[in-house]
Amino acid sequence: MPSVDGAAVSVAAGATVNLFTGRMSEFPGGNAVNEQLFLVADAPGVTVSMLQNVGSTPLAPIQSGTPVNVASVAGAGPKLDEDLLGTFPVPQNTRQALNVTNTSGAAIIVRYRNFFTP
């Protein structure tokens, strides 16, 4: 059955935050699924990396330092036609982390939406 996860999080200046901590996207379930991840920030200066741990095997579908799109209007998005980071397989029993880093001098709100399909 398809499912959706999403959140809006304020990331402090100079901080790195795992947006998936404590959310459905951190442990998407016991079965293998596919996910589509959308991400946007309210201002420039945010980078992202995504990590998947499958047992003792680390995967990095999104490399560290990947820039995050800036929303066309603060508080909007992510837009499904503009802010797709990628479509990824999620192996069975995977733990995921979506780490965003704010390189600017002020807090920035970051929003994600994650769609899971079998």
N, C-alpha and C positions, 0 to 999 in steps of 0.2 A: 504494500500500500504506500503511495507517495506521501511524503511529509515535508514540512517546511519549518525552518528555524530562522530566527533573525533577532537583531538587537541594535540599539543605538548606545554607544559608550563614549564618554568623555575621556580623552587620553591627555594626561598632563604634559606640559612642555618637557621634552627630553626623556619621556618615559616610554617603556615598551610594555604592552598589555596583551595577554592572550584572550582574545574575544570569545573563544569557545569554552573557557573554564566554567564548569558547572552547568553547561547547556547541552541540549541534545546532540549538537554537532561534535562535542568532544568524544563521545562514545556512540556512534550512530546505530549500533545494534550488532547482534551476532552474525547476521547474514551479510554477504557482499552486496553492496549497492553502488549506484552512481550518484554523483552530486554535481550540481551546477552552483557555483559560488559567485555572488555579486557583491561588490564592495565600493563604497564611496566615502569621501571625507568632506567636511564643510569648508576646508581651507587647504592650501598647498602645504607640503612639508611632511607628508605621511608616507611611510614605506611599509611593505608587508612581506611576510614569509609564511609559508604553510608547511607544517611537518606532520607526517603520519608515522606512527610507530606500530609495526605489525610484529608482535612478539619481540624479538631482538633485532629486527630489520628496520632501520630508519629510512624513510622516503621523504623527498622534498619536492612535491608537485609545484610549489611556487618558491622560487629562489629568493633568498634574503636580499633586501634592497629594492624589490620591485615597487615602482611608484604606484600610488593609489589615485584614481581619478578624483577630480574635484567636482562636487555637485554644482549644477547650473544655478541653483538657488539654495542658500543655506537652509538646512532642515529637510531637504528633499532627497528622495532616492533611497536605495539605488534603483536606477532605471534598468529595466530588463533588456532594453535595446542598446544600451550604451556602456554599462558598468560590469559586464561579465569578465571575471578573472579567468575562468576556465571551467571545463567539465572534466571530472576526474573519477576514476574507479576508486572505490573504498573497499579494500579487501576485508574479509571476515575478521572480526575481533580487533579492529583498528582503534587506536587512540589518536585523536587529531589535535593540533594546536594551530591557531591562526594568530600569529604575533604581529601586531602593528606597532610601529615606532614613530613617535612624533618628534621630528627634527627641528621644529620651529620653537619660538620663544613664548608661545601661549597655548593654552589647552585647545584641542580640536575635537569635535564630535565626529565619530566614525560610525557608519551604519553598514551592516551586512544582512544579506538574505541568502539562505542556503536551501536548495531544493534537493530532496533525496527521492530517487526512484529505484525500484528493484531491478 
